[in-house]
Amino acid sequence: MNDSLEAFQKEQRKTPYLDALISYAKDKVVPFHVPGHKQGRGIHPKLKEWIGESYLSLDLTEVPGLDNLSQPKEALLQAMELAAKAYGADYTFFLVNGSSSGVHSMIMAACNPGDKILIPRNAHKSVFAGLIFSGAVPVYMKPEFDYALQMDHTITEETLVENLKEHPDSKAALLVSPTYYGVAANLERLVSIIHDSGKIALVDEAWGPHFHFHPDLPVSAVDAKADLVVNSTHKLLSSLTQTSMLHLNGNRVDRARVESCLRLFTTTSPNCLLLASIDACRMQMATQGKELLDKAISLAEKARAEIRDLPGVQCIGREIVGNPGVYALDPTRMVISLRSLGLTGYEVDERLRSKGGVQIELSDLFHVVALITISDSEKEVDQLVNGIKQILKIPNQESKGFLEKKGARLPDWPPLKLSPRDAFVSQHETVPLEKADGRVSTELITTYPPGIPAIAPGEEFTQDILDYLRLEQEAGSRITGVADSTLQTVRVVKG
Ligand SMILES: Cc1ncc(COP(=O)(O)O)c(C=O)c1O
């Protein structure tokens, strides 16, 4: 190990914030502060039995010694500085309100009301919320659609250049890479195109917090020099649920502005245990990330080979790299399809749970997605493969035959008629779904996961979208964002 790497590793073994939190708990100071359960004393025994006293002793919010998330100066600042060094960013901010709060903040930091921002239409709903909060006006870019897989990939260089040419007045471009399905864009190239045209590059890299730590994974957005990058450490690494990071590079976006936006979207009572878990997660990845990811990648590759050997089962692999919109692939993402056997992703999801004792991350009409992370071992991964084998034993006629019956496919994106904010704050009227063709939505209607809106505020319902929503509903998808959860009616701009 060379001297600078050794010094880096030595520094990265520190966990200043986790240490501060443990030290506060050890001091046994008598708490006359929130939370009301007073480090577990008042919590109901039924819950205490499950989560344990040591966990509860750390369930604290900001008190002296535990710094302040809205203006960090002590242990939390040190932890964030270590995270910035670990990821190679200029600054890193810890998030406890999910990656969503990072996405909202980066859009709001980059754009004022009326500013144009280029966005791939297959973005997560948090991006659309960011548009509503900021008042920015989107130019939706068309991601590459893979007809064979029935899946959107990323934006190509050509699409980006075309949109930048058509909208020279845009302020920023937001990229989503990788997609929920693990498909990554050529970020180095795309970010440099955005910068060369004088715009701000934002990247929603919620699904790539591990990329920086392994050479066989796609290039990370921070390494590609994007200005602001969101990483969901809770999704694929080991920090607790709701925790994420927002990284800042360079000075195209004002750091103080980012901080004030973060304050708008962050609780004033951040859970210190969540923050400490980000500190521990960073230490783990900076000191052991490569080895941990070696294991995850090889487990995933082995499972992929076994799954692909099963009759009628598809599992996406490196063969799609080079297809339009597929620059690189995260091998730890297992995108599996049994559609050639007539099964929807929802049916596979349900059967894996009931017959295989396995719960996957995502199902859509055509696929299921299983995540293999640094936490998995051969035992769990074998259970996934065995779960699929169990499904194959079920006679085909038990399938509802949904895909064949409907000739299912994803719809074309609906046309944009109003800015998301203007539509969201408009007077609305409620109309039957079947009568909504040609009307402008005030709602963000999303199948969840993956959380990509079928229609966003400001977009016009088309017959294609209406048919698709009904199809998703019948197939058993979880549709969110509608006032009427039965989807009999939708809210549209009045008049
Ligand atoms: C691409 C993408 N960005 C952002 C988010 C929001 O993440 P969180 O649930 O941590 O708020 C998600 C959630 O699934 C996502 O898929």
PDBQT file of the ligand as one rigid body, heavy atoms in Angstrom, charges set to zero:
ROOT
HETATM    1  C1  LIG A 501     -34.301   7.235  -9.458  1.00  0.00    +0.000 C 
HETATM    2  C2  LIG A 501     -34.813   7.567  -8.081  1.00  0.00    +0.000 A 
HETATM    3  N1  LIG A 501     -34.558   8.791  -7.572  1.00  0.00    +0.000 NA
HETATM    4  C3  LIG A 501     -34.973   9.162  -6.354  1.00  0.00    +0.000 A 
HETATM    5  C4  LIG A 501     -35.696   8.297  -5.565  1.00  0.00    +0.000 A 
HETATM    6  C5  LIG A 501     -36.180   8.745  -4.218  1.00  0.00    +0.000 C 
HETATM    7  O1  LIG A 501     -35.527   8.041  -3.201  1.00  0.00    +0.000 OA
HETATM    8  P1  LIG A 501     -36.064   8.020  -1.694  1.00  0.00    +0.000 P 
HETATM    9  O2  LIG A 501     -37.071   6.929  -1.637  1.00  0.00    +0.000 OA
HETATM   10  O3  LIG A 501     -34.822   7.716  -0.904  1.00  0.00    +0.000 OA
HETATM   11  O4  LIG A 501     -36.623   9.337  -1.371  1.00  0.00    +0.000 OA
HETATM   12  C6  LIG A 501     -36.004   7.011  -6.052  1.00  0.00    +0.000 A 
HETATM   13  C7  LIG A 501     -36.783   6.064  -5.250  1.00  0.00    +0.000 C 
HETATM   14  O5  LIG A 501     -37.071   4.964  -5.610  1.00  0.00    +0.000 OA
HETATM   15  C8  LIG A 501     -35.546   6.644  -7.348  1.00  0.00    +0.000 A 
HETATM   16  O6  LIG A 501     -35.848   5.439  -7.881  1.00  0.00    +0.000 OA
ENDROOT
TORSDOF 0
